[in-house]
Amino acid sequence: ISYHLEMSFFEVYNEKIHDLLVCKGENGQRKQPSWLELGNKQRATAATGMNDKSSRSHSVFTLVMTQTK
């Protein structure tokens, strides 16, 4: 039996789709991110009257697992 896992995390902001799993490392360094933390940090935010970091987008996190015998 083999397993295959696919993951995607994107946001829709200003009628455009942005991939939230693109790792933007500092000084060209690559690190293994916690995927949900990475995606949430890269979401579009702005201040509102009630919240200083309100999300300005809708996000979709998807996991697809395929099992093959």
PDB file with one MODEL, atoms N, CA, C and O in Angstrom:
MODEL        1
ATOM      1  N   ILE A   1       0.858  -1.183   0.000  1.00  0.00           N
ATOM      2  CA  ILE A   1       0.000   0.000   0.000  1.00  0.00           C
ATOM      3  C   ILE A   1       0.896   1.235   0.000  1.00  0.00           C
ATOM      4  O   ILE A   1       1.863   1.314   0.758  1.00  0.00           O
ATOM      5  N   SER A   2       0.567   2.183  -0.848  1.00  0.00           N
ATOM      6  CA  SER A   2       1.296   3.453  -0.849  1.00  0.00           C
ATOM      7  C   SER A   2       0.303   4.599  -0.623  1.00  0.00           C
ATOM      8  O   SER A   2      -0.882   4.504  -0.940  1.00  0.00           O
ATOM      9  N   TYR A   3       0.835   5.665  -0.071  1.00  0.00           N
ATOM     10  CA  TYR A   3       0.017   6.837   0.226  1.00  0.00           C
ATOM     11  C   TYR A   3       0.636   8.059  -0.446  1.00  0.00           C
ATOM     12  O   TYR A   3       1.856   8.176  -0.558  1.00  0.00           O
ATOM     13  N   HIS A   4      -0.212   8.944  -0.879  1.00  0.00           N
ATOM     14  CA  HIS A   4       0.230  10.200  -1.490  1.00  0.00           C
ATOM     15  C   HIS A   4      -0.599  11.321  -0.874  1.00  0.00           C
ATOM     16  O   HIS A   4      -1.828  11.245  -0.851  1.00  0.00           O
ATOM     17  N   LEU A   5       0.064  12.355  -0.377  1.00  0.00           N
ATOM     18  CA  LEU A   5      -0.618  13.472   0.271  1.00  0.00           C
ATOM     19  C   LEU A   5      -0.336  14.755  -0.495  1.00  0.00           C
ATOM     20  O   LEU A   5       0.818  15.091  -0.761  1.00  0.00           O
ATOM     21  N   GLU A   6      -1.392  15.462  -0.843  1.00  0.00           N
ATOM     22  CA  GLU A   6      -1.272  16.754  -1.521  1.00  0.00           C
ATOM     23  C   GLU A   6      -1.880  17.825  -0.632  1.00  0.00           C
ATOM     24  O   GLU A   6      -2.930  17.620  -0.024  1.00  0.00           O
ATOM     25  N   MET A   7      -1.205  18.984  -0.561  1.00  0.00           N
ATOM     26  CA  MET A   7      -1.670  20.061   0.297  1.00  0.00           C
ATOM     27  C   MET A   7      -1.645  21.368  -0.485  1.00  0.00           C
ATOM     28  O   MET A   7      -0.720  21.627  -1.256  1.00  0.00           O
ATOM     29  N   SER A   8      -2.663  22.181  -0.277  1.00  0.00           N
ATOM     30  CA  SER A   8      -2.663  23.527  -0.849  1.00  0.00           C
ATOM     31  C   SER A   8      -3.258  24.489   0.176  1.00  0.00           C
ATOM     32  O   SER A   8      -4.099  24.108   0.990  1.00  0.00           O
ATOM     33  N   PHE A   9      -2.811  25.727   0.122  1.00  0.00           N
ATOM     34  CA  PHE A   9      -3.307  26.775   1.016  1.00  0.00           C
ATOM     35  C   PHE A   9      -3.219  28.074   0.232  1.00  0.00           C
ATOM     36  O   PHE A   9      -2.122  28.529  -0.093  1.00  0.00           O
ATOM     37  N   PHE A  10      -4.348  28.667  -0.071  1.00  0.00           N
ATOM     38  CA  PHE A  10      -4.342  29.895  -0.845  1.00  0.00           C
ATOM     39  C   PHE A  10      -5.385  30.857  -0.307  1.00  0.00           C
ATOM     40  O   PHE A  10      -6.291  30.477   0.435  1.00  0.00           O
ATOM     41  N   GLU A  11      -5.234  32.109  -0.701  1.00  0.00           N
ATOM     42  CA  GLU A  11      -6.210  33.125  -0.315  1.00  0.00           C
ATOM     43  C   GLU A  11      -6.738  33.819  -1.560  1.00  0.00           C
ATOM     44  O   GLU A  11      -6.068  33.878  -2.591  1.00  0.00           O
ATOM     45  N   VAL A  12      -7.932  34.333  -1.447  1.00  0.00           N
ATOM     46  CA  VAL A  12      -8.520  35.167  -2.486  1.00  0.00           C
ATOM     47  C   VAL A  12      -8.608  36.565  -1.901  1.00  0.00           C
ATOM     48  O   VAL A  12      -9.324  36.804  -0.928  1.00  0.00           O
ATOM     49  N   TYR A  13      -7.870  37.485  -2.509  1.00  0.00           N
ATOM     50  CA  TYR A  13      -7.799  38.858  -2.015  1.00  0.00           C
ATOM     51  C   TYR A  13      -7.808  39.801  -3.209  1.00  0.00           C
ATOM     52  O   TYR A  13      -7.021  39.630  -4.141  1.00  0.00           O
ATOM     53  N   ASN A  14      -8.679  40.779  -3.189  1.00  0.00           N
ATOM     54  CA  ASN A  14      -8.828  41.724  -4.302  1.00  0.00           C
ATOM     55  C   ASN A  14      -9.019  40.994  -5.629  1.00  0.00           C
ATOM     56  O   ASN A  14      -8.443  41.376  -6.648  1.00  0.00           O
ATOM     57  N   GLU A  15      -9.829  39.945  -5.606  1.00  0.00           N
ATOM     58  CA  GLU A  15     -10.171  39.151  -6.782  1.00  0.00           C
ATOM     59  C   GLU A  15      -8.959  38.474  -7.420  1.00  0.00           C
ATOM     60  O   GLU A  15      -8.984  38.159  -8.610  1.00  0.00           O
ATOM     61  N   LYS A  16      -7.897  38.245  -6.639  1.00  0.00           N
ATOM     62  CA  LYS A  16      -6.715  37.533  -7.110  1.00  0.00           C
ATOM     63  C   LYS A  16      -6.407  36.401  -6.147  1.00  0.00           C
ATOM     64  O   LYS A  16      -6.673  36.505  -4.950  1.00  0.00           O
ATOM     65  N   ILE A  17      -5.839  35.305  -6.681  1.00  0.00           N
ATOM     66  CA  ILE A  17      -5.484  34.151  -5.871  1.00  0.00           C
ATOM     67  C   ILE A  17      -3.993  34.205  -5.557  1.00  0.00           C
ATOM     68  O   ILE A  17      -3.166  34.411  -6.445  1.00  0.00           O
ATOM     69  N   HIS A  18      -3.660  34.015  -4.271  1.00  0.00           N
ATOM     70  CA  HIS A  18      -2.270  34.043  -3.819  1.00  0.00           C
ATOM     71  C   HIS A  18      -1.941  32.732  -3.119  1.00  0.00           C
ATOM     72  O   HIS A  18      -2.672  32.298  -2.229  1.00  0.00           O
ATOM     73  N   ASP A  19      -0.830  32.097  -3.524  1.00  0.00           N
ATOM     74  CA  ASP A  19      -0.359  30.869  -2.890  1.00  0.00           C
ATOM     75  C   ASP A  19       0.280  31.234  -1.555  1.00  0.00           C
ATOM     76  O   ASP A  19       1.234  32.012  -1.519  1.00  0.00           O
ATOM     77  N   LEU A  20      -0.232  30.684  -0.461  1.00  0.00           N
ATOM     78  CA  LEU A  20       0.277  31.013   0.870  1.00  0.00           C
ATOM     79  C   LEU A  20       1.397  30.084   1.333  1.00  0.00           C
ATOM     80  O   LEU A  20       1.935  30.269   2.425  1.00  0.00           O
ATOM     81  N   LEU A  21       1.751  29.104   0.533  1.00  0.00           N
ATOM     82  CA  LEU A  21       2.787  28.154   0.935  1.00  0.00           C
ATOM     83  C   LEU A  21       4.132  28.412   0.274  1.00  0.00           C
ATOM     84  O   LEU A  21       5.035  27.583   0.382  1.00  0.00           O
ATOM     85  N   VAL A  22       4.284  29.534  -0.402  1.00  0.00           N
ATOM     86  CA  VAL A  22       5.571  29.885  -0.984  1.00  0.00           C
ATOM     87  C   VAL A  22       6.468  30.371   0.152  1.00  0.00           C
ATOM     88  O   VAL A  22       6.185  31.384   0.791  1.00  0.00           O
ATOM     89  N   CYS A  23       7.542  29.642   0.390  1.00  0.00           N
ATOM     90  CA  CYS A  23       8.441  29.965   1.495  1.00  0.00           C
ATOM     91  C   CYS A  23       9.385  31.086   1.076  1.00  0.00           C
ATOM     92  O   CYS A  23      10.194  30.912   0.165  1.00  0.00           O
ATOM     93  N   LYS A  24       9.283  32.228   1.735  1.00  0.00           N
ATOM     94  CA  LYS A  24      10.132  33.381   1.442  1.00  0.00           C
ATOM     95  C   LYS A  24      11.211  33.464   2.514  1.00  0.00           C
ATOM     96  O   LYS A  24      11.059  34.198   3.491  1.00  0.00           O
ATOM     97  N   GLY A  25      12.289  32.724   2.341  1.00  0.00           N
ATOM     98  CA  GLY A  25      13.359  32.676   3.338  1.00  0.00           C
ATOM     99  C   GLY A  25      14.207  33.927   3.336  1.00  0.00           C
ATOM    100  O   GLY A  25      14.320  34.614   2.321  1.00  0.00           O
ATOM    101  N   GLU A  26      14.805  34.219   4.486  1.00  0.00           N
ATOM    102  CA  GLU A  26      15.689  35.367   4.608  1.00  0.00           C
ATOM    103  C   GLU A  26      17.101  34.977   4.196  1.00  0.00           C
ATOM    104  O   GLU A  26      17.564  33.887   4.534  1.00  0.00           O
ATOM    105  N   ASN A  27      17.788  35.846   3.474  1.00  0.00           N
ATOM    106  CA  ASN A  27      19.172  35.624   3.037  1.00  0.00           C
ATOM    107  C   ASN A  27      19.328  34.328   2.254  1.00  0.00           C
ATOM    108  O   ASN A  27      20.381  33.693   2.316  1.00  0.00           O
ATOM    109  N   GLY A  28      18.296  33.928   1.518  1.00  0.00           N
ATOM    110  CA  GLY A  28      18.359  32.721   0.717  1.00  0.00           C
ATOM    111  C   GLY A  28      18.316  31.431   1.514  1.00  0.00           C
ATOM    112  O   GLY A  28      18.486  30.350   0.950  1.00  0.00           O
ATOM    113  N   GLN A  29      18.092  31.527   2.820  1.00  0.00           N
ATOM    114  CA  GLN A  29      18.046  30.338   3.657  1.00  0.00           C
ATOM    115  C   GLN A  29      16.689  29.661   3.519  1.00  0.00           C
ATOM    116  O   GLN A  29      15.647  30.314   3.495  1.00  0.00           O
ATOM    117  N   ARG A  30      16.730  28.332   3.428  1.00  0.00           N
ATOM    118  CA  ARG A  30      15.482  27.563   3.389  1.00  0.00           C
ATOM    119  C   ARG A  30      15.291  26.914   4.738  1.00  0.00           C
ATOM    120  O   ARG A  30      16.224  26.343   5.303  1.00  0.00           O
ATOM    121  N   LYS A  31      14.091  27.001   5.250  1.00  0.00           N
ATOM    122  CA  LYS A  31      13.779  26.360   6.511  1.00  0.00           C
ATOM    123  C   LYS A  31      12.494  25.572   6.354  1.00  0.00           C
ATOM    124  O   LYS A  31      11.675  25.875   5.486  1.00  0.00           O
ATOM    125  N   GLN A  32      12.318  24.570   7.185  1.00  0.00           N
ATOM    126  CA  GLN A  32      11.094  23.777   7.138  1.00  0.00           C
ATOM    127  C   GLN A  32      10.026  24.486   7.965  1.00  0.00           C
ATOM    128  O   GLN A  32      10.094  24.478   9.194  1.00  0.00           O
ATOM    129  N   PRO A  33       9.055  25.092   7.317  1.00  0.00           N
ATOM    130  CA  PRO A  33       8.038  25.835   8.056  1.00  0.00           C
ATOM    131  C   PRO A  33       6.926  24.925   8.575  1.00  0.00           C
ATOM    132  O   PRO A  33       6.719  23.818   8.079  1.00  0.00           O
ATOM    133  N   SER A  34       6.220  25.424   9.585  1.00  0.00           N
ATOM    134  CA  SER A  34       4.935  24.843   9.967  1.00  0.00           C
ATOM    135  C   SER A  34       3.938  25.418   8.970  1.00  0.00           C
ATOM    136  O   SER A  34       3.682  26.622   8.994  1.00  0.00           O
ATOM    137  N   TRP A  35       3.373  24.598   8.099  1.00  0.00           N
ATOM    138  CA  TRP A  35       2.628  25.080   6.937  1.00  0.00           C
ATOM    139  C   TRP A  35       1.458  25.991   7.285  1.00  0.00           C
ATOM    140  O   TRP A  35       1.260  27.003   6.614  1.00  0.00           O
ATOM    141  N   LEU A  36       0.680  25.668   8.305  1.00  0.00           N
ATOM    142  CA  LEU A  36      -0.442  26.542   8.664  1.00  0.00           C
ATOM    143  C   LEU A  36       0.053  27.883   9.194  1.00  0.00           C
ATOM    144  O   LEU A  36      -0.530  28.921   8.882  1.00  0.00           O
ATOM    145  N   GLU A  37       1.114  27.876   9.985  1.00  0.00           N
ATOM    146  CA  GLU A  37       1.674  29.136  10.484  1.00  0.00           C
ATOM    147  C   GLU A  37       2.192  29.983   9.332  1.00  0.00           C
ATOM    148  O   GLU A  37       1.933  31.185   9.276  1.00  0.00           O
ATOM    149  N   LEU A  38       2.928  29.357   8.408  1.00  0.00           N
ATOM    150  CA  LEU A  38       3.451  30.087   7.261  1.00  0.00           C
ATOM    151  C   LEU A  38       2.323  30.727   6.459  1.00  0.00           C
ATOM    152  O   LEU A  38       2.384  31.912   6.135  1.00  0.00           O
ATOM    153  N   GLY A  39       1.298  29.949   6.142  1.00  0.00           N
ATOM    154  CA  GLY A  39       0.182  30.476   5.364  1.00  0.00           C
ATOM    155  C   GLY A  39      -0.546  31.600   6.070  1.00  0.00           C
ATOM    156  O   GLY A  39      -0.864  32.617   5.454  1.00  0.00           O
ATOM    157  N   ASN A  40      -0.815  31.431   7.356  1.00  0.00           N
ATOM    158  CA  ASN A  40      -1.524  32.475   8.105  1.00  0.00           C
ATOM    159  C   ASN A  40      -0.711  33.752   8.214  1.00  0.00           C
ATOM    160  O   ASN A  40      -1.280  34.844   8.184  1.00  0.00           O
ATOM    161  N   LYS A  41       0.603  33.645   8.337  1.00  0.00           N
ATOM    162  CA  LYS A  41       1.445  34.843   8.415  1.00  0.00           C
ATOM    163  C   LYS A  41       1.448  35.617   7.110  1.00  0.00           C
ATOM    164  O   LYS A  41       1.669  36.827   7.112  1.00  0.00           O
ATOM    165  N   GLN A  42       1.206  34.942   5.997  1.00  0.00           N
ATOM    166  CA  GLN A  42       1.291  35.598   4.692  1.00  0.00           C
ATOM    167  C   GLN A  42      -0.060  36.107   4.187  1.00  0.00           C
ATOM    168  O   GLN A  42      -0.141  36.663   3.092  1.00  0.00           O
ATOM    169  N   ARG A  43      -1.115  35.922   4.972  1.00  0.00           N
ATOM    170  CA  ARG A  43      -2.422  36.419   4.550  1.00  0.00           C
ATOM    171  C   ARG A  43      -2.457  37.939   4.578  1.00  0.00           C
ATOM    172  O   ARG A  43      -1.762  38.571   5.373  1.00  0.00           O
ATOM    173  N   ALA A  44      -3.259  38.509   3.720  1.00  0.00           N
ATOM    174  CA  ALA A  44      -3.415  39.957   3.669  1.00  0.00           C
ATOM    175  C   ALA A  44      -4.195  40.427   4.896  1.00  0.00           C
ATOM    176  O   ALA A  44      -5.271  39.903   5.186  1.00  0.00           O
ATOM    177  N   THR A  45      -3.661  41.410   5.613  1.00  0.00           N
ATOM    178  CA  THR A  45      -4.336  41.979   6.784  1.00  0.00           C
ATOM    179  C   THR A  45      -4.294  43.503   6.706  1.00  0.00           C
ATOM    180  O   THR A  45      -3.476  44.086   5.995  1.00  0.00           O
ATOM    181  N   ALA A  46      -5.180  44.118   7.442  1.00  0.00           N
ATOM    182  CA  ALA A  46      -5.213  45.579   7.547  1.00  0.00           C
ATOM    183  C   ALA A  46      -5.950  45.937   8.829  1.00  0.00           C
ATOM    184  O   ALA A  46      -6.720  45.139   9.364  1.00  0.00           O
ATOM    185  N   ALA A  47      -5.706  47.131   9.304  1.00  0.00           N
ATOM    186  CA  ALA A  47      -6.355  47.594  10.531  1.00  0.00           C
ATOM    187  C   ALA A  47      -7.799  48.009  10.245  1.00  0.00           C
ATOM    188  O   ALA A  47      -8.106  48.587   9.203  1.00  0.00           O
ATOM    189  N   THR A  48      -8.669  47.699  11.195  1.00  0.00           N
ATOM    190  CA  THR A  48     -10.054  48.164  11.133  1.00  0.00           C
ATOM    191  C   THR A  48     -10.350  48.865  12.452  1.00  0.00           C
ATOM    192  O   THR A  48      -9.496  48.920  13.337  1.00  0.00           O
ATOM    193  N   GLY A  49     -11.540  49.390  12.580  1.00  0.00           N
ATOM    194  CA  GLY A  49     -11.926  50.073  13.810  1.00  0.00           C
ATOM    195  C   GLY A  49     -11.976  49.142  15.018  1.00  0.00           C
ATOM    196  O   GLY A  49     -11.830  49.598  16.152  1.00  0.00           O
ATOM    197  N   MET A  50     -12.178  47.858  14.793  1.00  0.00           N
ATOM    198  CA  MET A  50     -12.302  46.916  15.903  1.00  0.00           C
ATOM    199  C   MET A  50     -11.115  45.961  16.036  1.00  0.00           C
ATOM    200  O   MET A  50     -10.972  45.306  17.068  1.00  0.00           O
ATOM    201  N   ASN A  51     -10.266  45.871  15.017  1.00  0.00           N
ATOM    202  CA  ASN A  51      -9.194  44.893  15.027  1.00  0.00           C
ATOM    203  C   ASN A  51      -7.992  45.444  14.260  1.00  0.00           C
ATOM    204  O   ASN A  51      -8.124  45.855  13.107  1.00  0.00           O
ATOM    205  N   ASP A  52      -6.815  45.452  14.902  1.00  0.00           N
ATOM    206  CA  ASP A  52      -5.642  46.036  14.236  1.00  0.00           C
ATOM    207  C   ASP A  52      -5.012  45.102  13.203  1.00  0.00           C
ATOM    208  O   ASP A  52      -4.183  45.549  12.410  1.00  0.00           O
ATOM    209  N   LYS A  53      -5.378  43.826  13.190  1.00  0.00           N
ATOM    210  CA  LYS A  53      -4.853  42.885  12.187  1.00  0.00           C
ATOM    211  C   LYS A  53      -5.982  42.030  11.617  1.00  0.00           C
ATOM    212  O   LYS A  53      -5.932  40.802  11.674  1.00  0.00           O
ATOM    213  N   SER A  54      -6.973  42.675  11.081  1.00  0.00           N
ATOM    214  CA  SER A  54      -8.117  41.962  10.519  1.00  0.00           C
ATOM    215  C   SER A  54      -7.742  41.359   9.165  1.00  0.00           C
ATOM    216  O   SER A  54      -7.077  42.000   8.352  1.00  0.00           O
ATOM    217  N   SER A  55      -8.179  40.114   8.936  1.00  0.00           N
ATOM    218  CA  SER A  55      -7.929  39.473   7.649  1.00  0.00           C
ATOM    219  C   SER A  55      -8.747  40.173   6.575  1.00  0.00           C
ATOM    220  O   SER A  55      -9.914  40.505   6.785  1.00  0.00           O
ATOM    221  N   ARG A  56      -8.131  40.393   5.436  1.00  0.00           N
ATOM    222  CA  ARG A  56      -8.810  41.054   4.328  1.00  0.00           C
ATOM    223  C   ARG A  56      -9.098  40.065   3.206  1.00  0.00           C
ATOM    224  O   ARG A  56      -9.418  40.470   2.089  1.00  0.00           O
ATOM    225  N   SER A  57      -8.988  38.769   3.496  1.00  0.00           N
ATOM    226  CA  SER A  57      -9.140  37.774   2.438  1.00  0.00           C
ATOM    227  C   SER A  57      -9.911  36.558   2.937  1.00  0.00           C
ATOM    228  O   SER A  57     -10.212  36.431   4.124  1.00  0.00           O
ATOM    229  N   HIS A  58     -10.218  35.680   2.009  1.00  0.00           N
ATOM    230  CA  HIS A  58     -10.786  34.371   2.327  1.00  0.00           C
ATOM    231  C   HIS A  58      -9.711  33.355   1.997  1.00  0.00           C
ATOM    232  O   HIS A  58      -9.066  33.453   0.953  1.00  0.00           O
ATOM    233  N   SER A  59      -9.507  32.371   2.880  1.00  0.00           N
ATOM    234  CA  SER A  59      -8.466  31.377   2.614  1.00  0.00           C
ATOM    235  C   SER A  59      -9.073  29.979   2.556  1.00  0.00           C
ATOM    236  O   SER A  59     -10.111  29.698   3.156  1.00  0.00           O
ATOM    237  N   VAL A  60      -8.378  29.106   1.802  1.00  0.00           N
ATOM    238  CA  VAL A  60      -8.805  27.712   1.636  1.00  0.00           C
ATOM    239  C   VAL A  60      -7.578  26.828   1.862  1.00  0.00           C
ATOM    240  O   VAL A  60      -6.558  26.976   1.189  1.00  0.00           O
ATOM    241  N   PHE A  61      -7.696  25.903   2.824  1.00  0.00           N
ATOM    242  CA  PHE A  61      -6.642  24.931   3.106  1.00  0.00           C
ATOM    243  C   PHE A  61      -7.193  23.571   2.702  1.00  0.00           C
ATOM    244  O   PHE A  61      -8.272  23.186   3.153  1.00  0.00           O
ATOM    245  N   THR A  62      -6.467  22.833   1.853  1.00  0.00           N
ATOM    246  CA  THR A  62      -6.945  21.554   1.341  1.00  0.00           C
ATOM    247  C   THR A  62      -5.891  20.477   1.508  1.00  0.00           C
ATOM    248  O   THR A  62      -4.717  20.683   1.201  1.00  0.00           O
ATOM    249  N   LEU A  63      -6.331  19.312   2.003  1.00  0.00           N
ATOM    250  CA  LEU A  63      -5.491  18.113   2.056  1.00  0.00           C
ATOM    251  C   LEU A  63      -6.205  17.013   1.288  1.00  0.00           C
ATOM    252  O   LEU A  63      -7.389  16.757   1.508  1.00  0.00           O
ATOM    253  N   VAL A  64      -5.473  16.360   0.378  1.00  0.00           N
ATOM    254  CA  VAL A  64      -6.018  15.238  -0.375  1.00  0.00           C
ATOM    255  C   VAL A  64      -5.084  14.057  -0.177  1.00  0.00           C
ATOM    256  O   VAL A  64      -3.907  14.127  -0.530  1.00  0.00           O
ATOM    257  N   MET A  65      -5.604  12.968   0.389  1.00  0.00           N
ATOM    258  CA  MET A  65      -4.795  11.771   0.594  1.00  0.00           C
ATOM    259  C   MET A  65      -5.302  10.675  -0.332  1.00  0.00           C
ATOM    260  O   MET A  65      -6.496  10.381  -0.372  1.00  0.00           O
ATOM    261  N   THR A  66      -4.372  10.072  -1.080  1.00  0.00           N
ATOM    262  CA  THR A  66      -4.708   8.990  -1.997  1.00  0.00           C
ATOM    263  C   THR A  66      -4.001   7.725  -1.514  1.00  0.00           C
ATOM    264  O   THR A  66      -2.794   7.731  -1.270  1.00  0.00           O
ATOM    265  N   GLN A  67      -4.756   6.655  -1.381  1.00  0.00           N
ATOM    266  CA  GLN A  67      -4.207   5.361  -0.977  1.00  0.00           C
ATOM    267  C   GLN A  67      -4.281   4.427  -2.182  1.00  0.00           C
ATOM    268  O   GLN A  67      -5.334   4.286  -2.804  1.00  0.00           O
ATOM    269  N   THR A  68      -3.158   3.793  -2.505  1.00  0.00           N
ATOM    270  CA  THR A  68      -3.099   2.874  -3.634  1.00  0.00           C
ATOM    271  C   THR A  68      -2.640   1.502  -3.147  1.00  0.00           C
ATOM    272  O   THR A  68      -1.642   1.382  -2.435  1.00  0.00           O
ATOM    273  N   LYS A  69      -3.382   0.473  -3.543  1.00  0.00           N
ATOM    274  CA  LYS A  69      -3.000  -0.895  -3.181  1.00  0.00           C
ATOM    275  C   LYS A  69      -2.206  -1.542  -4.286  1.00  0.00           C
ATOM    276  O   LYS A  69      -1.799  -2.697  -4.159  1.00  0.00           O
TER     277      LYS A  69
ENDMDL
END
